[in-house]
Amino acid sequence: MSSGNGLDKADIYILNSLGRDGRKSFTDLAQELGVSVGMVRNRYKRLVDEGVLHIIGWSDPVKNGMNAYSRVVLKVRPTELISKVAEKLVEIPEVSFVALTTGNYDLEINVTCRDNTALLKLMHNKIHTIEGVYETNTTMYMQILKWAAHNVTNDANPASDELNLSMTDKVIDEH
């Protein structure tokens, strides 16, 4: 049974399991799904090759001494420069997120710096000097209560937090 996004229950289970524990073994996943290790290995490889699954090592910025974390929204003028400004922002190491937006601002970024002095230097020396940056508005994050994460769901039941495989669900082992 494949969902509208091309993922079936096994894919979704693998994605959500690895999202909770990126070091979970193929053996454990295979046992939980009731399929062969080869099938899990093939699914994993396909999900990585297709760009659905990205393997990263994430470290908590605050625990690494990065104490100035903020959201910055930017207006770009003329608007023809939005893409060029976005490309420049992507190149800045302190910028961890870049998005084109709708509403009052053209772009939104997240930046992480060691402290407020470093944030001020970043804004003054790197961001405000980009051609086309017309206006910025910075919101400091005082305390992060939850970092970005999400579960993959089946289109038929998007509110489901878990895959909830039951004894009647069959996962076909193609290995």
C-alpha positions in Angstrom: 0.0 0.0 0.0 1.7 3.2 -1.2 0.7 6.6 0.0 0.4 9.6 -2.3 4.0 10.6 -1.6 5.3 7.3 -3.0 6.2 5.9 0.4 4.6 2.8 1.7 4.2 1.7 5.3 7.7 0.1 5.5 9.3 3.3 4.2 7.4 5.4 6.7 8.3 3.1 9.5 12.0 3.2 8.6 12.0 7.0 8.3 10.2 7.6 11.6 12.4 5.0 13.4 15.6 6.6 12.2 14.2 10.0 13.0 14.0 9.0 16.6 17.2 7.0 16.7 19.5 7.5 13.7 21.8 4.7 14.9 19.1 2.0 14.9 20.4 -1.1 13.1 19.0 -2.6 10.0 18.6 -5.8 12.0 16.4 -4.1 14.6 14.4 -2.4 11.9 13.9 -5.7 10.1 12.8 -7.5 13.2 10.3 -4.8 14.1 8.9 -4.9 10.5 9.1 -8.6 10.2 11.1 -8.5 7.0 14.7 -9.3 6.0 17.7 -7.1 6.7 18.3 -7.0 3.0 15.0 -5.4 2.4 15.6 -2.7 5.0 19.1 -2.1 3.5 17.6 -1.7 0.0 14.9 0.6 1.3 17.4 2.7 3.2 19.7 3.0 0.2 16.7 4.0 -2.1 15.5 6.6 0.4 19.0 8.1 0.6 19.6 8.0 -3.1 16.2 9.6 -3.8 17.0 12.4 -1.3 14.1 11.5 0.9 16.4 10.5 3.9 19.3 12.7 4.9 21.8 11.4 7.4 23.2 14.2 9.6 24.9 14.6 12.9 23.2 17.3 14.8 24.6 19.0 17.9 22.8 21.3 20.3 24.2 24.8 19.5 23.6 26.0 23.1 25.6 23.1 24.5 28.4 24.1 22.0 28.6 27.6 23.3 26.4 29.2 20.6 24.3 31.4 22.8 22.8 33.9 20.3 20.2 32.2 18.2 17.7 34.3 16.2 15.3 34.6 13.4 15.9 37.4 10.9 13.4 38.4 8.3 14.5 40.5 5.3 13.0 42.8 2.7 14.9 42.9 -0.5 14.7 45.8 -3.0 14.5 45.6 -5.9 12.7 42.3 -5.7 14.6 41.0 -8.7 17.5 40.5 -6.3 15.7 38.1 -3.9 17.3 35.0 -5.4 20.7 36.5 -5.4 20.3 37.6 -1.8 19.1 34.1 -0.8 22.2 32.6 -2.5 24.5 34.9 -0.6 22.8 34.1 2.7 23.1 30.3 2.1 26.9 30.8 1.9 27.2 32.3 5.4 28.3 29.7 7.9 26.2 31.2 10.8 23.0 30.9 8.8 21.3 27.5 9.3 18.0 28.1 7.6 17.0 30.2 4.5 13.4 30.4 3.1 11.6 32.6 0.6 8.4 33.8 2.3 5.1 35.6 1.6 3.8 38.5 3.7 5.7 41.6 4.8 9.2 40.2 4.2 10.8 38.4 1.3 13.2 36.0 3.2 13.5 34.4 6.6 16.8 33.1 8.0 17.9 31.5 11.3 21.3 32.4 12.6 23.4 31.0 15.4 26.3 33.0 16.9 28.6 32.6 19.9 27.1 35.8 21.6 25.3 39.0 20.9 28.6 40.8 19.8 29.1 38.1 17.2 25.5 38.5 16.1 25.9 42.3 15.7 29.1 41.8 13.6 27.3 39.2 11.5 24.4 41.5 10.8 26.6 44.6 10.2 29.5 43.0 8.2 27.8 40.2 6.3 24.1 40.5 6.0 23.5 44.2 5.7 26.3 44.5 3.1 24.5 42.2 0.7 23.3 44.1 -2.3 19.5 44.3 -2.2 19.0 43.9 1.6 16.7 46.8 2.3 15.4 46.1 5.8 15.8 43.4 8.5 13.9 42.5 11.6 15.6 40.3 14.2 13.9 38.2 16.8 16.1 36.7 19.5 15.2 33.2 20.7 15.5 33.4 24.5 15.0 29.7 25.1 14.5 26.8 22.7 11.8 24.4 24.0 11.7 22.1 20.9 13.9 21.8 17.9 12.5 21.1 14.5 11.5 17.6 13.9 8.6 15.8 12.2 7.2 12.4 11.6 6.4 11.0 8.2 2.7 10.1 7.8 0.5 8.2 5.4 -1.6 10.6 3.3 -4.7 8.6 4.3 -4.1 9.4 8.0 -2.0 12.5 8.2 -2.8 13.1 11.9 -1.2 9.7 12.8 2.0 10.1 14.9 3.0 6.5 14.5 2.8 4.0 11.7 0.9 1.6 14.0 1.5 -1.6 12.1 -0.9 -4.2 13.2 -0.8 -7.9 12.9 -3.1 -7.7 9.9 -0.8 -5.3 8.0 1.5 -7.1 5.6 4.8 -5.7 4.6 6.0 -7.5 1.5 9.6 -8.5 1.7 11.0 -7.9 -1.8 14.5 -9.2 -0.8 
